[in-house]
């Protein structure tokens, strides 16, 4: 494809602008890319000497915390998916015909969506103190916005005719919702909920680092006590856990029609 | 013949565009009325105003002795439950099986809690099965609706509508998305089943040949007004040409643009805030 001269000039200008911004960033941060490259062998050496081989000897004592982390993610996903379902149906045109309510719900969901889980966790720990419930709340609030928005978009994707057909039968609003829209909505509900489970498993691992419960706190503690080999064993277990979740979720997705 | 539906001076406008310009018609039980006309003529709007899927701008609709244009909420739902409707795109719930789709026709006749748990009466279940048998889909009754062919889906649509035990059946372009053979099967079933039950059936079609073959009465609509109303044998080729030609040149249609066509206007109406479930 041949580009016109005008768009060629535009592209060149955009590329130059981008390069300028990147150079400015490195300069401002006083980071020399050469230093980064030279640090790699030093870093690798430190890592190999201190972190390897991983020390699995006290892993058994961490099992309750690991379980807690997984249950956090599961419970958090469960609660947020139910709350988000209500929210999503408030946002979608298919399910909510009251425009002001729809717009308000959309704005609230957007605000929630743009506050990361860690910010929620830090905020809640500050307000309520260290504890498990705080972690759960953070997970729920952190994924609520994303889920509500995704659910609403899926609901909007259901053809208007489905609801219309039941309305023409004399069905009431709750009947249209349960018999017409929910069955059509289930695949995307499951899909988005699994997606948020993946996010929540990852998030619940780090939540502990700010004192919001779960295994994260032990990774942090081991690193601070220079017990690198022990921390490494935890990191390996957690990575395996996240990978397994991903694998399981993908399997479920494939089977879902 | 008993008059079961009277439409009086029915008007519907979308902004400056008048989709219906004062339509007055009487419909009788046992009639098989085919409404013909080019797309954008107002056929769909007419049919959807009758069961208030679209609210008319003015005019009267008297069905079964009740003024439908004044009905609201539960009253409107009760009346709608007596009017069956079938659609160009069938509008079945795809992930639900065939028999449940047919039973949806009873939703207007039962309270929410009962329907939530699928507590349809034994009589309803038997009737659903009988309808499916009559239309030749008994073997498919536990299949998911989205696994059926278009013609089969429309037959399920007919069963759902008849499940309502309606006195009036509205069909909006029921065969526009079907191949000629399925179209014929669907029209045959529709004609036979409504005739046997003495139901008044109003069908929008754009195929004049089908209209002539099936209708007991043809209504020609052009630019939102009735231009022909009579027996199929009176509907001459000249008449058909007059209805269909010049449609594009009509200044009214040009002014309205293509967005307010027969196929899409109801979707727009549904998307209007307050339009969708305003009655609930």
HADDOCK unambig.tbl for C-alpha pairs under 7 A between the chains (distance, minus, plus):
assign (segid A and resid 93 and name CA) (segid B and resid 271 and name CA) 6.94 0.50 0.50
assign (segid A and resid 97 and name CA) (segid B and resid 273 and name CA) 5.30 0.50 0.50
assign (segid A and resid 97 and name CA) (segid B and resid 274 and name CA) 4.96 0.50 0.50
assign (segid A and resid 97 and name CA) (segid B and resid 275 and name CA) 6.95 0.50 0.50
assign (segid A and resid 97 and name CA) (segid B and resid 276 and name CA) 6.05 0.50 0.50
assign (segid A and resid 97 and name CA) (segid B and resid 277 and name CA) 6.29 0.50 0.50
assign (segid A and resid 98 and name CA) (segid B and resid 273 and name CA) 6.15 0.50 0.50
assign (segid A and resid 98 and name CA) (segid B and resid 274 and name CA) 5.84 0.50 0.50
assign (segid A and resid 99 and name CA) (segid B and resid 273 and name CA) 5.62 0.50 0.50
assign (segid A and resid 160 and name CA) (segid B and resid 267 and name CA) 6.61 0.50 0.50
assign (segid A and resid 161 and name CA) (segid B and resid 91 and name CA) 5.41 0.50 0.50
assign (segid A and resid 162 and name CA) (segid B and resid 91 and name CA) 4.83 0.50 0.50
assign (segid A and resid 162 and name CA) (segid B and resid 92 and name CA) 6.33 0.50 0.50
assign (segid A and resid 162 and name CA) (segid B and resid 93 and name CA) 6.36 0.50 0.50
assign (segid A and resid 165 and name CA) (segid B and resid 91 and name CA) 6.01 0.50 0.50
assign (segid A and resid 168 and name CA) (segid B and resid 80 and name CA) 6.04 0.50 0.50
assign (segid A and resid 168 and name CA) (segid B and resid 85 and name CA) 6.45 0.50 0.50
assign (segid A and resid 169 and name CA) (segid B and resid 80 and name CA) 6.11 0.50 0.50
assign (segid A and resid 169 and name CA) (segid B and resid 81 and name CA) 5.00 0.50 0.50
assign (segid A and resid 169 and name CA) (segid B and resid 84 and name CA) 6.52 0.50 0.50
assign (segid A and resid 169 and name CA) (segid B and resid 105 and name CA) 5.66 0.50 0.50
assign (segid A and resid 169 and name CA) (segid B and resid 107 and name CA) 6.77 0.50 0.50
assign (segid A and resid 169 and name CA) (segid B and resid 108 and name CA) 5.75 0.50 0.50
assign (segid A and resid 170 and name CA) (segid B and resid 77 and name CA) 4.28 0.50 0.50
assign (segid A and resid 170 and name CA) (segid B and resid 78 and name CA) 6.15 0.50 0.50
assign (segid A and resid 170 and name CA) (segid B and resid 80 and name CA) 4.84 0.50 0.50
assign (segid A and resid 170 and name CA) (segid B and resid 81 and name CA) 4.36 0.50 0.50
assign (segid A and resid 170 and name CA) (segid B and resid 107 and name CA) 6.77 0.50 0.50
assign (segid A and resid 170 and name CA) (segid B and resid 108 and name CA) 4.15 0.50 0.50
assign (segid A and resid 171 and name CA) (segid B and resid 77 and name CA) 6.66 0.50 0.50
assign (segid A and resid 171 and name CA) (segid B and resid 107 and name CA) 5.21 0.50 0.50
assign (segid A and resid 171 and name CA) (segid B and resid 108 and name CA) 4.54 0.50 0.50
assign (segid A and resid 172 and name CA) (segid B and resid 280 and name CA) 6.62 0.50 0.50
assign (segid A and resid 173 and name CA) (segid B and resid 280 and name CA) 6.26 0.50 0.50
assign (segid A and resid 174 and name CA) (segid B and resid 112 and name CA) 6.95 0.50 0.50
assign (segid A and resid 175 and name CA) (segid B and resid 112 and name CA) 6.08 0.50 0.50
assign (segid A and resid 180 and name CA) (segid B and resid 93 and name CA) 6.05 0.50 0.50
assign (segid A and resid 183 and name CA) (segid B and resid 95 and name CA) 6.10 0.50 0.50
assign (segid A and resid 183 and name CA) (segid B and resid 96 and name CA) 6.89 0.50 0.50
assign (segid A and resid 184 and name CA) (segid B and resid 93 and name CA) 6.98 0.50 0.50
assign (segid A and resid 184 and name CA) (segid B and resid 95 and name CA) 6.15 0.50 0.50
